[in-house]
Amino acid sequence: MLCHLCSSNTVYKKFSLKQFDVLQCKNCNLVFLSQIPAETSLKNLYSSDYYLEREEYYFNNLITNPERGKVTENIESFSAGLKKLNSFKREKGRLLDVGCGLGIFLSMAKMDGWDTCGVDISAYAARYAREKFDLEVYSNGRLEEVSFPSESFDVITLWDSLEHFSDPLVQFKEIHRILKNDGIIMLDIPNESSLLRVLAKYLYIMTGRIFTYPITKLYHQYHLYYYNSVAIETLLSGGGFKIVSTERKTIPIIKARGSFFEKGLVKCLSYLERFLGMEYELLVIAKKGANSNDKKVE
């Protein structure tokens, strides 16, 4: 099998699970599932059940529930992201959120003065965003199906959505087309080189590939691709972008999947992640034609 990103034939089996194998490319470090679902199957995954099962994350926050919600870690993360965007773009223009979900970040950006628009594969999520927040959101699924004019947006964001794309390189070429020449993109993604994933890998190997529980928590049907700093740079370069900023972030515990005990363990490990510089997430900003000498890591 060839790598879906760099077309190298140096792909090997990293993990073997019941539903699928997890593969990795030795050349660009991309990790991906052996079975990438068809677009129709992906749409079915993101029904109302997907969001209702994650009620705490999606519905019990200050944006979707102003009366009883609280400032959760994801809201704090979105706020920090907006602040970072504003430091790069002094004048607020047109912002597109790809994989916008229920429109929580878009609603915050709109309140902050941005002219917002969103796209999501889920018809349920897009409808919720339109009805709840009065947002312009399309549920075509594939970005190119919306047919935005070239150079339509000043900023394009991808919050926890890149790993869900069935064909990321194709999508980034479309993002390049519809982004203005002086525009920027921001993406928040899981870090394949994080401490949690390294520990899960060693537990898997040390038990003779029998103890797969941590692996099944970290590699599942919703995430099709997994990136570290090398893989994401390969993807963005192939899509016509240069990275200008990379920030490592510990995982917001509200995102963690598992029992109360498991979330507590993840919280403890997050302190060690920060100490070792192996945090769970990467927040990346890139520009069209940016000079690679401008790149900074925080």
Backbone bond lengths (Angstrom), bond angles and torsions (degrees), N, CA, C in turn:
res aa  C-N    CA-C-N  psi(-1)  N-CA   C-N-CA  omega(-1)  CA-C   N-CA-C  phi
1 M - - - 1.470 - - 1.532 110.07 -
2 L 1.328 115.65 140.52 1.459 121.23 177.15 1.515 110.46 -91.05
3 C 1.337 115.88 150.02 1.453 120.72 176.00 1.528 109.80 -63.92
4 H 1.333 116.82 137.20 1.460 121.47 -179.06 1.522 112.61 -72.29
5 L 1.337 116.62 -12.46 1.458 119.81 -177.26 1.519 113.17 -105.68
6 C 1.345 117.44 -51.74 1.465 120.52 -174.89 1.531 113.49 -108.63
7 S 1.346 116.84 -1.13 1.472 123.80 179.01 1.529 113.78 64.83
8 S 1.329 117.45 17.00 1.453 120.49 176.25 1.532 110.36 -72.28
9 N 1.334 115.67 152.16 1.465 120.13 177.02 1.536 111.83 -97.55
10 T 1.340 115.97 16.73 1.471 120.33 -178.65 1.528 111.42 -95.57
11 V 1.323 116.34 43.27 1.462 122.17 -179.01 1.526 109.47 -91.49
12 Y 1.320 116.52 134.33 1.460 120.38 178.99 1.527 110.17 -133.27
13 K 1.340 116.34 164.15 1.457 122.15 -179.23 1.532 109.03 -83.43
14 K 1.322 116.52 117.51 1.458 121.78 -179.34 1.530 111.57 -87.77
15 F 1.337 116.03 -46.35 1.460 121.93 177.59 1.529 109.37 -137.46
16 S 1.304 116.06 148.41 1.461 121.16 175.51 1.521 108.42 -117.80
17 L 1.337 116.54 112.69 1.455 122.07 -178.08 1.534 109.59 -115.76
18 K 1.319 116.44 172.35 1.470 120.15 -175.62 1.529 111.78 -64.38
19 Q 1.334 116.86 -44.74 1.461 120.47 -174.58 1.521 113.32 -81.75
20 F 1.329 116.58 -30.34 1.462 120.47 -174.95 1.525 109.10 -165.76
21 D 1.321 115.29 168.73 1.458 121.71 170.09 1.529 108.40 -97.15
22 V 1.319 115.15 152.60 1.458 121.01 173.71 1.519 107.17 -107.86
23 L 1.331 116.27 122.06 1.455 122.40 -174.31 1.525 111.05 -108.15
24 Q 1.339 115.76 158.50 1.463 119.76 176.02 1.524 110.12 -141.82
25 C 1.337 114.19 142.36 1.459 120.91 176.99 1.525 109.09 -93.57
26 K 1.325 117.10 126.14 1.462 121.07 178.94 1.527 111.98 -70.82
27 N 1.317 116.56 -22.40 1.464 120.20 -175.90 1.533 112.59 -79.11
28 C 1.349 117.00 -51.60 1.466 120.06 -175.34 1.529 113.15 -111.28
29 N 1.341 117.21 -2.70 1.467 123.22 178.04 1.522 114.55 74.90
30 L 1.315 119.12 3.46 1.455 120.48 178.04 1.524 110.08 -61.66
31 V 1.332 116.18 136.35 1.459 123.13 174.28 1.518 107.23 -113.51
32 F 1.320 117.23 134.92 1.463 119.82 -177.62 1.518 111.17 -152.75
33 L 1.332 115.28 160.49 1.458 121.23 -179.83 1.524 110.11 -76.24
34 S 1.320 116.15 148.80 1.464 120.43 179.53 1.518 111.71 -69.64
35 Q 1.331 117.09 -23.63 1.463 121.53 -179.97 1.527 109.02 -121.89
36 I 1.311 116.37 109.64 1.467 121.95 176.62 1.528 108.07 -95.09
37 P 1.340 119.14 115.58 1.460 121.63 -175.89 1.527 112.77 -63.60
38 A 1.316 115.18 155.65 1.464 121.06 174.08 1.525 109.35 -69.79
39 E 1.329 115.81 160.74 1.464 120.93 -176.81 1.529 112.09 -57.36
40 T 1.331 116.74 -39.96 1.460 120.51 179.99 1.519 111.31 -62.08
41 S 1.317 116.58 -42.56 1.464 120.81 178.78 1.527 111.05 -64.45
42 L 1.323 116.57 -38.29 1.458 120.28 179.44 1.526 110.87 -64.06
43 K 1.312 117.21 -40.94 1.467 120.82 179.04 1.522 110.41 -60.61
44 N 1.329 116.53 -39.38 1.466 120.58 -179.31 1.529 112.27 -67.65
45 L 1.332 117.09 -26.77 1.461 120.46 179.57 1.526 112.25 -65.23
46 Y 1.345 116.20 -32.68 1.459 120.40 -172.09 1.522 111.66 -103.46
47 S 1.335 113.99 54.83 1.459 121.06 175.30 1.529 108.78 -81.94
48 S 1.316 117.05 -174.51 1.464 120.60 178.08 1.526 111.32 -60.15
49 D 1.337 117.24 -31.21 1.468 120.82 -178.91 1.526 111.78 -59.48
50 Y 1.330 116.26 -38.42 1.471 120.57 -179.13 1.525 110.76 -57.89
51 Y 1.327 116.40 -41.83 1.460 120.87 -177.29 1.527 112.03 -81.26
52 L 1.336 117.19 -38.64 1.453 120.29 -178.84 1.526 112.34 -68.36
53 E 1.340 116.68 -28.69 1.465 120.13 176.52 1.525 111.50 -71.04
54 R 1.319 116.55 -17.59 1.464 122.32 178.72 1.530 109.97 -114.07
55 E 1.329 113.59 46.37 1.465 121.23 -173.07 1.519 112.75 -56.63
56 E 1.331 117.23 -43.39 1.459 119.91 -177.19 1.522 111.18 -59.92
57 Y 1.323 116.09 -41.54 1.463 120.40 -177.83 1.527 111.65 -71.42
58 Y 1.334 116.32 -45.70 1.464 119.39 -170.74 1.529 114.97 -90.69
59 F 1.319 117.96 -31.04 1.461 119.58 -169.56 1.526 115.64 -116.82
60 N 1.330 118.47 -18.14 1.465 119.84 -177.06 1.519 111.90 -101.21
61 N 1.324 115.23 46.74 1.468 119.61 178.56 1.525 110.21 -126.38
62 L 1.295 115.82 169.43 1.465 121.84 -173.22 1.524 113.73 -65.16
63 I 1.330 117.48 -22.44 1.465 120.60 -177.17 1.519 111.30 -83.58
64 T 1.325 117.73 -50.74 1.469 119.94 -179.79 1.523 112.16 -78.64
65 N 1.335 116.49 -23.05 1.462 120.57 -179.38 1.532 109.58 -136.15
66 P 1.345 117.13 75.58 1.469 120.92 -174.73 1.524 114.18 -59.57
67 E 1.348 117.56 -28.62 1.460 120.20 -175.81 1.528 112.47 -78.84
68 R 1.334 117.11 -40.53 1.466 120.16 -174.57 1.528 113.54 -119.60
69 G 1.320 117.20 -11.82 1.452 119.95 -177.44 1.516 112.29 -73.97
70 K 1.317 114.93 168.83 1.453 119.93 -178.70 1.528 110.12 -127.58
71 V 1.310 115.39 169.41 1.470 120.71 176.84 1.523 107.07 -79.79
72 T 1.313 115.75 91.38 1.462 121.38 -177.12 1.529 110.01 -82.12
73 E 1.338 115.33 173.25 1.469 119.93 -177.16 1.519 112.36 -62.70
74 N 1.346 117.06 -33.39 1.457 118.07 178.89 1.531 111.16 -69.79
75 I 1.328 117.49 -33.73 1.465 120.23 176.89 1.529 109.63 -67.82
76 E 1.326 116.92 -40.59 1.462 120.52 176.51 1.523 111.13 -62.40
77 S 1.349 115.98 -38.78 1.459 120.79 178.83 1.526 110.96 -65.63
78 F 1.330 116.65 -43.42 1.470 120.73 177.82 1.531 110.55 -62.62
79 S 1.323 116.50 -41.14 1.476 120.55 179.67 1.520 110.98 -62.36
80 A 1.336 115.69 -43.01 1.472 119.71 178.58 1.526 110.33 -65.14
81 G 1.335 116.35 -37.81 1.460 120.34 177.86 1.513 112.43 -64.03
82 L 1.328 116.66 -41.82 1.465 120.65 177.17 1.523 111.11 -62.43
83 K 1.330 115.97 -41.74 1.464 120.13 178.73 1.521 110.35 -61.24
84 K 1.325 116.46 -40.45 1.457 120.94 179.46 1.530 110.74 -67.13
85 L 1.327 116.53 -42.35 1.468 120.28 177.34 1.527 110.74 -59.14
86 N 1.317 115.06 -44.78 1.461 119.64 -178.38 1.521 112.37 -64.42
87 S 1.335 117.16 -25.68 1.462 119.87 177.55 1.530 111.35 -74.62
88 F 1.333 116.35 -24.72 1.465 120.95 178.26 1.533 111.83 -90.63
89 K 1.339 116.83 -32.37 1.465 121.94 -177.14 1.522 108.39 -122.72
90 R 1.314 116.86 96.94 1.460 121.23 -176.66 1.530 111.32 -65.84
91 E 1.346 116.64 -34.91 1.457 120.45 178.97 1.526 108.78 -101.38
92 K 1.322 116.21 122.94 1.461 121.05 -176.69 1.522 110.30 -80.80
93 G 1.320 115.15 125.49 1.454 120.18 -178.83 1.517 111.81 -123.68
94 R 1.324 115.36 -134.10 1.456 122.51 -176.26 1.531 109.72 -90.20
95 L 1.344 116.99 126.14 1.460 122.80 -176.69 1.524 109.91 -122.79
96 L 1.329 115.76 129.56 1.466 122.36 176.26 1.518 109.12 -112.93
97 D 1.336 116.67 129.73 1.465 121.73 174.37 1.524 108.01 -108.20
98 V 1.318 116.66 114.60 1.464 122.51 -178.37 1.527 108.48 -92.20
99 G 1.327 116.05 122.49 1.455 120.25 -172.09 1.517 109.64 78.41
100 C 1.328 115.89 47.99 1.471 121.61 -169.52 1.518 113.44 -75.75
101 G 1.345 117.94 -10.08 1.457 119.51 179.88 1.512 112.03 58.68
102 L 1.322 116.86 -133.05 1.462 121.90 -177.38 1.524 113.02 -77.76
103 G 1.326 116.98 -4.26 1.463 120.46 176.72 1.515 114.46 89.63
104 I 1.332 117.69 20.96 1.466 120.69 -177.81 1.531 110.74 -64.58
105 F 1.330 117.00 -52.26 1.466 119.10 179.04 1.525 110.80 -64.18
106 L 1.333 117.05 -41.64 1.468 120.25 179.74 1.521 111.33 -59.17
107 S 1.334 116.36 -41.32 1.457 120.02 178.56 1.527 110.92 -62.10
108 M 1.334 116.45 -40.92 1.458 120.28 178.26 1.527 111.03 -66.10
109 A 1.331 116.83 -40.24 1.471 120.46 178.70 1.524 110.82 -65.90
110 K 1.317 116.50 -38.17 1.464 120.86 178.79 1.524 110.20 -64.04
111 M 1.337 116.83 -43.39 1.467 120.57 177.94 1.525 111.12 -65.07
112 D 1.335 115.95 -26.36 1.464 121.04 -179.63 1.526 112.39 -81.65
113 G 1.340 117.02 -6.03 1.457 119.93 175.91 1.512 115.94 109.71
114 W 1.333 117.66 2.19 1.455 120.59 178.28 1.520 111.25 -82.53
115 D 1.329 116.26 148.75 1.459 123.49 172.76 1.529 106.45 -87.36
116 T 1.318 117.90 106.83 1.463 121.34 -164.49 1.522 114.45 -105.47
117 C 1.334 112.96 155.45 1.456 122.18 176.90 1.530 106.82 -155.18
118 G 1.342 116.70 148.10 1.456 119.74 -179.43 1.513 113.13 -138.95
119 V 1.329 114.55 159.60 1.467 122.46 176.13 1.525 107.22 -136.80
120 D 1.331 117.39 136.60 1.451 120.24 176.03 1.526 109.86 -149.53
121 I 1.324 115.51 149.99 1.457 121.06 -179.05 1.526 111.88 -74.19
122 S 1.337 116.54 -21.40 1.458 121.74 -176.24 1.520 111.70 -88.85
123 A 1.331 116.17 119.40 1.467 120.43 176.81 1.524 110.56 -64.49
124 Y 1.334 116.09 -37.13 1.471 120.51 178.47 1.530 110.56 -61.69
125 A 1.332 117.21 -49.09 1.461 121.20 -177.53 1.527 111.37 -64.07
126 A 1.321 116.23 -43.08 1.471 119.94 -179.52 1.530 111.01 -62.94
127 R 1.318 115.65 -41.87 1.477 119.57 179.13 1.530 110.33 -64.62
128 Y 1.329 116.55 -41.69 1.468 120.92 178.71 1.532 110.26 -60.60
129 A 1.322 116.93 -45.14 1.464 121.15 -179.04 1.527 111.35 -62.79
130 R 1.326 115.98 -39.63 1.471 119.32 179.38 1.525 111.05 -67.71
131 E 1.330 116.60 -45.40 1.465 120.72 -174.30 1.526 112.90 -77.99
132 K 1.328 116.81 -38.42 1.470 120.72 -176.79 1.521 111.97 -78.36
133 F 1.320 117.11 -43.55 1.462 121.05 -171.95 1.529 113.80 -114.31
134 D 1.329 117.29 0.56 1.473 121.09 -178.75 1.530 111.01 56.49
135 L 1.329 115.58 47.52 1.456 121.54 -178.16 1.532 110.94 -101.01
136 E 1.313 115.15 155.39 1.465 121.76 172.80 1.526 107.72 -86.62
137 V 1.332 116.36 103.35 1.461 120.98 -175.55 1.523 109.50 -135.51
138 Y 1.321 115.59 133.83 1.461 122.62 179.60 1.531 109.68 -108.60
139 S 1.334 116.14 143.82 1.469 120.23 -179.64 1.524 111.00 -117.53
140 N 1.326 116.64 34.82 1.461 120.81 179.98 1.521 112.52 -66.57
141 G 1.319 116.38 -20.96 1.455 119.56 -177.89 1.512 110.44 95.15
142 R 1.318 117.09 -79.91 1.463 121.44 179.88 1.518 109.91 -82.32
143 L 1.309 115.21 135.27 1.460 121.13 -174.88 1.524 112.08 -59.71
144 E 1.340 116.75 -41.15 1.456 119.09 -176.10 1.528 112.79 -67.17
145 E 1.342 117.17 -18.66 1.464 120.56 179.59 1.528 112.51 -72.91
146 V 1.333 116.87 -17.99 1.468 119.89 177.18 1.523 110.69 -75.28
147 S 1.345 117.05 -26.82 1.468 123.29 177.75 1.528 112.79 60.66
148 F 1.320 116.56 50.75 1.462 120.24 173.59 1.528 108.97 -66.49
149 P 1.331 117.98 145.07 1.467 120.31 174.08 1.523 110.74 -62.69
150 S 1.312 117.04 155.56 1.459 121.37 177.13 1.523 110.44 -61.25
151 E 1.327 115.50 145.05 1.468 123.36 177.18 1.525 112.16 54.22
152 S 1.346 115.77 49.86 1.460 121.64 -178.17 1.525 113.90 -88.46
153 F 1.336 117.31 -23.56 1.460 119.75 -168.12 1.528 112.95 -124.96
154 D 1.341 113.57 143.66 1.460 120.88 175.25 1.521 111.34 -83.23
155 V 1.325 115.81 -32.67 1.465 122.81 -178.67 1.518 109.19 -140.19
156 I 1.330 116.31 138.29 1.466 121.55 172.23 1.523 107.06 -127.76
157 T 1.326 116.13 126.66 1.462 121.29 -178.93 1.526 110.63 -114.62
158 L 1.325 114.85 151.25 1.467 121.78 177.48 1.527 107.31 -139.03
159 W 1.325 115.65 93.05 1.454 121.66 -179.26 1.526 109.10 -92.49
160 D 1.329 116.60 111.14 1.470 121.15 176.98 1.521 112.29 52.90
161 S 1.324 116.97 37.65 1.460 119.51 -178.42 1.526 113.98 -122.84
162 L 1.335 117.89 -27.25 1.463 120.85 -176.49 1.520 111.77 -57.08
163 E 1.326 117.07 -39.94 1.462 121.05 -177.54 1.531 112.70 -67.77
164 H 1.335 116.70 -11.49 1.465 121.61 179.48 1.536 112.64 -93.47
165 F 1.339 117.92 -11.16 1.463 121.26 -176.21 1.525 111.17 -69.39
166 S 1.326 116.80 135.80 1.464 120.08 177.35 1.527 111.87 -79.09
167 D 1.334 117.45 -25.55 1.471 121.90 -179.83 1.533 109.39 -140.46
168 P 1.315 117.61 74.47 1.475 121.52 -171.81 1.522 115.06 -58.75
169 L 1.330 118.66 -38.56 1.464 119.72 -177.36 1.522 110.79 -66.37
170 V 1.319 117.39 -41.16 1.471 121.26 177.20 1.528 109.91 -61.50
171 Q 1.329 116.54 -42.76 1.459 120.79 -179.32 1.530 111.37 -64.49
172 F 1.329 117.00 -37.46 1.457 118.74 -178.71 1.525 112.57 -73.62
173 K 1.289 117.10 -27.70 1.463 118.97 174.02 1.531 110.30 -67.67
174 E 1.341 116.14 -34.83 1.462 119.91 175.94 1.530 110.14 -71.17
175 I 1.313 117.37 -39.56 1.460 120.99 176.16 1.531 110.51 -59.92
176 H 1.328 116.17 -40.69 1.466 120.97 177.82 1.527 110.22 -61.23
177 R 1.316 117.83 -40.52 1.469 121.90 -177.76 1.519 111.89 -65.67
178 I 1.336 117.42 -41.48 1.474 119.93 -172.72 1.535 112.70 -91.67
179 L 1.341 117.15 -3.66 1.464 120.63 177.00 1.528 109.88 -89.09
180 K 1.322 116.85 139.32 1.462 120.84 176.81 1.525 110.16 -64.26
181 N 1.307 116.13 156.37 1.467 120.77 -175.92 1.529 112.96 -61.24
182 D 1.324 116.98 -28.53 1.465 120.06 177.35 1.533 111.21 -102.46
183 G 1.337 115.91 15.75 1.458 120.25 -177.71 1.522 112.74 -80.58
184 I 1.334 115.25 169.60 1.460 120.95 177.38 1.524 109.92 -132.00
185 I 1.319 115.26 157.17 1.456 120.82 172.96 1.528 108.38 -119.74
186 M 1.323 115.32 148.21 1.459 121.54 175.70 1.517 108.36 -129.78
187 L 1.335 117.05 129.79 1.450 120.03 176.98 1.518 111.57 -134.85
188 D 1.331 114.23 137.99 1.449 122.22 177.31 1.529 107.29 -112.62
189 I 1.347 116.79 119.85 1.465 120.64 -174.20 1.532 110.61 -137.99
190 P 1.351 116.79 154.46 1.465 119.17 171.30 1.527 109.81 -64.08
191 N 1.338 115.81 144.83 1.454 122.27 -179.18 1.526 109.42 -96.36
192 E 1.328 117.16 114.65 1.456 121.33 -178.06 1.525 112.03 -64.17
193 S 1.323 117.26 -21.80 1.465 120.82 179.93 1.525 112.78 -95.01
194 S 1.317 117.77 17.30 1.458 120.98 -178.17 1.521 111.45 -70.98
195 L 1.319 115.55 160.40 1.457 121.54 -179.01 1.526 111.51 -60.24
196 L 1.327 117.41 -42.25 1.467 120.38 -178.66 1.521 111.84 -58.35
197 R 1.321 116.32 -41.99 1.467 119.86 -178.58 1.525 111.07 -72.49
198 V 1.317 117.18 -35.79 1.467 120.07 177.72 1.525 110.34 -65.56
199 L 1.342 117.41 -44.55 1.459 120.89 178.40 1.524 111.69 -62.64
200 A 1.332 116.94 -42.29 1.467 120.86 178.66 1.523 110.98 -61.58
201 K 1.318 116.21 -39.25 1.469 120.87 179.00 1.524 111.19 -63.21
202 Y 1.346 117.10 -45.04 1.460 119.88 -177.65 1.529 111.84 -69.30
203 L 1.330 117.04 -34.77 1.468 119.86 174.92 1.518 110.46 -63.09
204 Y 1.308 116.17 -40.27 1.468 122.77 178.47 1.531 110.66 -62.54
205 I 1.329 117.14 -45.89 1.465 121.70 -178.38 1.527 111.21 -70.09
206 M 1.336 116.69 -44.32 1.465 121.27 -175.64 1.531 112.69 -67.42
207 T 1.323 117.67 -22.74 1.468 121.01 178.64 1.524 111.47 -97.85
208 G 1.322 115.99 18.52 1.461 119.22 179.30 1.510 113.35 66.37
209 R 1.336 116.35 31.98 1.457 124.03 179.14 1.541 112.62 64.12
210 I 1.334 115.71 26.26 1.461 121.03 179.44 1.530 111.45 -96.02
211 F 1.342 116.75 -41.78 1.462 120.85 -177.47 1.523 109.29 -83.78
212 T 1.326 116.29 95.03 1.459 121.70 -174.19 1.527 113.58 -104.14
213 Y 1.343 117.84 -2.23 1.468 119.92 -173.06 1.533 113.16 -54.88
214 P 1.344 119.37 -50.83 1.478 118.17 179.02 1.527 112.45 -61.04
215 I 1.321 116.64 -34.61 1.471 120.62 179.41 1.521 110.88 -64.96
216 T 1.337 116.78 -42.92 1.469 119.97 -179.24 1.524 112.22 -67.14
217 K 1.340 117.10 -23.15 1.460 120.40 175.69 1.521 111.63 -75.68
218 L 1.320 115.82 -31.72 1.463 120.94 -174.76 1.522 113.69 -95.68
219 Y 1.348 116.62 -23.80 1.475 121.27 -179.10 1.519 107.80 -125.22
220 H 1.335 116.02 112.94 1.465 119.46 -172.98 1.527 110.34 -144.77
221 Q 1.319 116.15 179.32 1.460 121.87 -171.82 1.524 114.19 -67.23
222 Y 1.323 117.84 -20.30 1.463 119.93 -177.69 1.527 112.47 -80.66
223 H 1.320 116.77 -29.72 1.457 120.96 178.71 1.528 109.14 -102.32
224 L 1.315 116.05 116.97 1.463 121.43 -174.76 1.520 112.14 -94.43
225 Y 1.333 116.91 -28.75 1.461 122.75 -178.11 1.528 109.52 -133.48
226 Y 1.331 115.36 149.94 1.464 121.79 -178.68 1.524 108.43 -134.22
227 Y 1.346 115.95 134.76 1.459 120.83 -170.79 1.524 111.91 -124.90
228 N 1.328 115.35 141.54 1.457 120.22 162.74 1.526 106.70 -109.28
229 S 1.322 118.28 -171.18 1.466 120.57 -175.11 1.526 112.42 -63.31
230 V 1.342 117.63 -33.17 1.470 120.48 179.35 1.529 110.61 -70.34
231 A 1.315 116.99 -46.58 1.466 121.14 -178.07 1.519 111.82 -64.40
232 I 1.347 116.79 -41.29 1.463 118.37 -178.09 1.524 110.96 -69.23
233 E 1.331 116.97 -34.15 1.462 119.31 176.97 1.529 110.49 -68.00
234 T 1.332 116.86 -36.92 1.466 120.84 176.62 1.517 110.80 -62.94
235 L 1.342 116.30 -44.35 1.463 120.78 179.31 1.519 111.72 -62.91
236 L 1.318 116.44 -49.75 1.460 119.77 -176.40 1.526 111.71 -66.73
237 S 1.311 116.86 -38.48 1.462 120.41 176.58 1.526 110.34 -61.82
238 G 1.335 116.56 -43.08 1.460 120.30 178.35 1.513 112.80 -65.18
239 G 1.349 116.58 -25.85 1.458 120.82 178.51 1.511 113.89 -90.75
240 G 1.342 117.62 0.02 1.462 120.91 176.75 1.516 114.67 94.96
241 F 1.345 117.23 24.75 1.459 120.73 -178.10 1.520 111.66 -122.29
242 K 1.332 114.66 158.48 1.460 122.72 171.78 1.525 108.47 -123.50
243 I 1.311 116.73 133.07 1.461 120.99 178.81 1.525 109.78 -73.85
244 V 1.330 116.87 133.18 1.464 121.15 177.68 1.519 112.21 -114.96
245 S 1.338 117.64 -13.56 1.454 120.23 179.07 1.523 109.74 -157.25
246 T 1.330 116.35 134.27 1.460 121.56 173.98 1.519 108.89 -133.22
247 E 1.315 115.90 124.51 1.461 121.85 179.48 1.524 108.86 -119.99
248 R 1.318 117.42 131.61 1.464 121.48 176.44 1.529 109.43 -92.39
249 K 1.349 116.48 138.15 1.459 121.64 -175.44 1.528 110.20 -133.38
250 T 1.330 116.78 141.41 1.454 119.34 172.27 1.529 108.93 -73.13
251 I 1.327 116.51 156.59 1.451 120.60 -176.14 1.526 110.87 -70.86
252 P 1.322 118.63 130.59 1.469 119.52 169.45 1.531 108.07 -63.89
253 I 1.314 117.98 124.12 1.460 121.01 -174.39 1.516 111.49 -60.79
254 I 1.320 117.57 -25.27 1.462 120.91 178.76 1.531 111.34 -62.57
255 K 1.343 116.70 -20.99 1.465 120.70 177.79 1.522 112.32 -84.59
256 A 1.324 116.78 -19.71 1.459 120.28 -173.29 1.527 110.99 -64.71
257 R 1.327 115.74 138.88 1.453 122.28 179.53 1.519 109.04 -103.36
258 G 1.343 116.58 122.43 1.451 118.67 178.17 1.513 112.25 149.83
259 S 1.333 115.68 -172.16 1.449 122.59 -177.91 1.525 110.83 -75.44
260 F 1.331 115.07 173.44 1.466 120.70 177.56 1.533 110.27 -58.76
261 F 1.335 116.09 -41.76 1.468 120.85 179.03 1.529 110.75 -62.85
262 E 1.339 116.59 -44.12 1.469 120.47 -178.66 1.521 111.07 -64.47
263 K 1.319 116.76 -39.17 1.460 119.67 178.09 1.530 110.98 -66.70
264 G 1.335 116.09 -35.68 1.453 119.75 176.54 1.520 111.79 -64.76
265 L 1.332 115.50 -39.74 1.467 120.33 177.86 1.528 110.95 -64.76
266 V 1.333 115.73 -42.49 1.467 120.32 177.82 1.527 110.53 -61.57
267 K 1.334 116.33 -39.88 1.462 120.72 178.83 1.524 110.62 -61.61
268 C 1.328 117.02 -44.45 1.466 120.87 179.18 1.529 111.18 -63.54
269 L 1.351 115.27 -42.75 1.459 119.26 -178.70 1.531 111.88 -67.56
270 S 1.335 116.51 -24.40 1.467 119.25 -179.12 1.531 111.40 -63.69
271 Y 1.331 117.00 -31.74 1.465 119.74 177.16 1.526 110.39 -67.56
272 L 1.338 115.88 -40.09 1.461 120.12 178.05 1.521 110.34 -68.98
273 E 1.341 117.19 -37.00 1.470 121.28 175.96 1.512 111.01 -55.13
274 R 1.328 114.86 -47.48 1.468 119.68 -178.00 1.527 111.04 -64.33
275 F 1.323 116.31 -40.74 1.463 121.05 -179.90 1.528 111.21 -63.30
276 L 1.340 116.87 -38.69 1.458 121.73 -177.10 1.536 113.23 -88.41
277 G 1.342 117.02 -7.83 1.464 120.08 -176.29 1.511 112.19 70.78
278 M 1.344 116.86 32.97 1.470 122.26 -178.02 1.530 109.74 -123.98
279 E 1.335 116.14 46.63 1.454 121.17 -176.23 1.524 112.35 -64.36
280 Y 1.325 115.04 160.57 1.464 122.34 -170.53 1.527 113.62 -74.81
281 E 1.329 117.83 -26.45 1.460 120.62 -174.65 1.522 112.13 -124.96
282 L 1.340 114.48 155.51 1.455 122.12 173.35 1.527 108.57 -120.63
283 L 1.320 116.92 130.90 1.461 122.37 172.58 1.521 106.70 -109.68
284 V 1.326 115.88 112.71 1.469 121.37 -171.34 1.525 110.00 -116.49
285 I 1.325 115.94 136.07 1.461 121.97 172.29 1.521 108.10 -119.61
286 A 1.328 116.04 133.90 1.464 121.02 -179.12 1.521 109.54 -138.14
287 K 1.333 113.98 157.87 1.466 121.11 179.60 1.519 109.93 -127.92
288 K 1.309 115.22 159.27 1.458 121.18 169.55 1.522 108.58 -69.83
289 G 1.309 117.33 125.63 1.452 120.59 173.18 1.505 114.76 61.39
290 A 1.357 117.39 22.56 1.460 119.10 178.81 1.516 109.84 -67.89
291 N 1.310 115.82 149.23 1.458 121.37 178.62 1.521 109.85 -74.69
292 S 1.336 117.20 126.50 1.456 120.13 -178.06 1.522 112.15 -61.70
293 N 1.333 117.43 -20.88 1.462 120.27 178.19 1.529 112.71 -70.41
294 D 1.371 114.95 -14.59 1.461 119.45 -179.37 1.521 111.73 -83.74
295 K 1.309 117.68 -6.74 1.459 121.45 -173.13 1.524 111.59 -64.37
296 K 1.320 115.68 136.57 1.454 119.98 175.95 1.519 109.45 -136.25
297 V 1.313 116.14 146.30 1.460 122.37 177.41 1.515 107.76 -116.06
298 E 1.321 115.28 131.73 1.482 120.34 -176.84 1.522 109.41 -109.97
